Amino acid sequence: MLTWEDDVEVHALHKRGWTISAIARHTGFDRKTVRKYLAGDGTPGVRARPDPDPFDPFVDYVTARLTEDPHLWARTLFDELEGLGFGLSYQSLTRNIRARDLRPVCEACRTATQRPNAVIPHPPGEETQWDWLELPDPPESWGWGKTAHLLVGSLSHSGKWRGYLAPSEDQPHLVAGLDGVARGLGGCTRVWRFDRMATVCDPGSGRVTASFAGVAKHYGVSVVKRPGSAGGSAYWISTRGRSVRCAS
């Protein structure tokens, strides 16, 4: 069974011109499964996997290692697992870590506010980060009440950003904003990164919702969630002479 995240990833790779065999190798699913979901014959999250999940025997080990060291590199962990008979790909490992939320939040990183944050390089065209900002006291003539909402899309490589003003943060306004901002930035990157917006991910499980999976597949992008409120990257934008920090 594919989750909605898996389904989005498969369709995104297919739109980039990947072959079914390449997608299967990258995701760890067999070609028959990939072909079925690309054809629309499978519904993510509905039917249980008929065979045991090959990742299940390694869940306890991965959980223990990441609990011991939340910063452990996935590549190092993959090398350890290979020695234990792990037969899946590196991409399957990272996908399962994300999907199962196996990497805990580092409390030291969560509370670090004074030390400089590491800048993680991103290739051009790789990733757009999305955030909603609340702007108080919009003009009364807008009829939006006491708060306007600004959707900010920022390119992780260059820091270039565009924004979209909306009266609310519901999914129709989110989709309209994603489309407008992506066009303003020159097109879609390969990955869209969000926090846990309820219009993108289920608040309880953190998994991509069925309705937003359709949006992601339409634009041919992969969806990645930021790990809660853990410390990490941040970017700044300026609106009407005021700087606004968007933590990510």
Residue pairs with C-beta under 8 A, 6 or more apart in sequence:
1 44
1 45
1 46
1 47
1 48
1 49
2 10
2 29
2 33
2 37
2 42
2 44
2 45
3 44
3 45
3 99
3 207
3 208
4 44
4 45
4 207
4 208
4 209
4 210
4 213
5 95
5 98
5 99
5 207
5 208
5 213
5 223
6 27
6 29
6 44
6 95
6 99
7 37
7 42
7 44
7 213
7 217
8 208
8 213
8 216
8 217
8 221
8 222
8 223
9 27
9 95
9 222
10 23
10 27
10 29
10 34
10 37
10 38
11 37
11 38
11 216
11 217
11 220
12 190
12 216
12 217
12 220
12 221
12 222
13 22
13 23
13 26
13 27
14 20
14 23
14 38
15 220
16 190
16 220
18 26
20 31
20 34
20 35
20 38
21 31
23 29
23 34
24 30
24 31
24 33
24 34
25 89
26 89
26 91
27 34
27 91
27 92
27 95
28 54
28 88
28 89
28 91
28 92
28 95
33 42
36 42
37 44
44 210
44 213
45 207
45 210
54 87
54 88
55 88
55 92
55 93
55 96
58 81
58 84
58 86
59 100
59 102
61 81
61 84
62 77
62 81
62 93
62 96
62 97
62 102
63 102
65 72
65 77
65 80
66 72
66 77
66 97
66 102
66 103
66 104
67 104
70 103
70 104
70 105
70 106
70 109
71 106
74 90
74 93
74 94
74 97
75 90
77 93
78 86
78 90
78 93
81 93
86 93
96 102
97 103
98 224
98 225
99 207
101 206
103 227
105 227
105 228
105 229
105 230
106 230
106 231
109 230
109 231
109 232
110 229
110 230
110 231
111 231
112 231
113 231
117 231
117 232
117 233
117 234
119 233
120 156
120 233
121 157
122 156
122 157
123 157
124 157
124 158
125 157
125 189
125 190
126 156
126 157
126 189
126 190
126 191
127 155
127 156
127 157
127 189
127 190
127 191
127 192
127 193
127 224
128 153
128 154
128 155
128 156
128 182
128 185
128 188
128 189
128 191
128 192
128 193
129 153
129 154
129 156
129 193
129 235
129 246
129 248
130 151
130 152
130 153
130 154
130 178
130 192
130 193
130 194
130 197
131 151
131 152
131 154
131 195
131 246
131 248
132 149
132 150
132 151
132 152
132 169
132 197
133 149
133 150
133 152
133 244
133 246
134 147
134 148
134 149
134 150
135 147
135 148
135 149
135 150
135 165
135 239
136 146
136 147
137 146
138 144
138 145
138 146
138 147
138 148
142 148
142 167
143 167
144 167
145 167
148 165
148 166
148 167
149 165
149 166
149 167
149 168
149 169
149 173
150 163
150 164
150 165
150 166
150 239
151 163
151 164
151 166
151 169
151 173
151 174
151 177
151 178
151 181
152 161
152 162
152 163
152 181
152 237
152 246
153 161
153 162
153 163
153 164
153 177
153 178
153 181
153 182
153 184
153 185
154 160
154 161
154 235
154 237
154 246
155 161
155 185
155 189
156 189
156 193
156 233
159 235
160 185
161 185
161 235
161 237
162 180
162 181
162 184
162 185
163 181
163 237
163 239
164 176
164 177
164 180
164 181
166 173
166 176
166 177
167 173
169 197
169 199
170 199
171 199
171 211
171 212
174 197
174 199
174 200
175 215
178 192
178 215
178 219
182 188
182 219
188 219
188 220
188 221
189 221
190 221
190 222
191 221
191 222
191 223
191 224
192 216
192 219
192 221
192 222
192 223
192 224
193 224
193 225
193 226
193 248
194 200
194 201
194 223
194 224
194 225
194 226
195 225
195 226
195 248
196 203
196 206
196 225
196 226
196 228
199 209
199 212
200 208
200 209
200 212
200 223
200 225
201 207
201 208
201 209
201 212
201 225
202 208
202 209
206 225
208 216
208 223
212 223
213 223
216 222
216 223
226 232
226 248
229 247
232 247
232 248
233 248
234 245
234 246
234 247
234 248
235 245
235 246
235 248
236 243
236 244
236 245
236 246
237 243
237 244
237 246
238 244
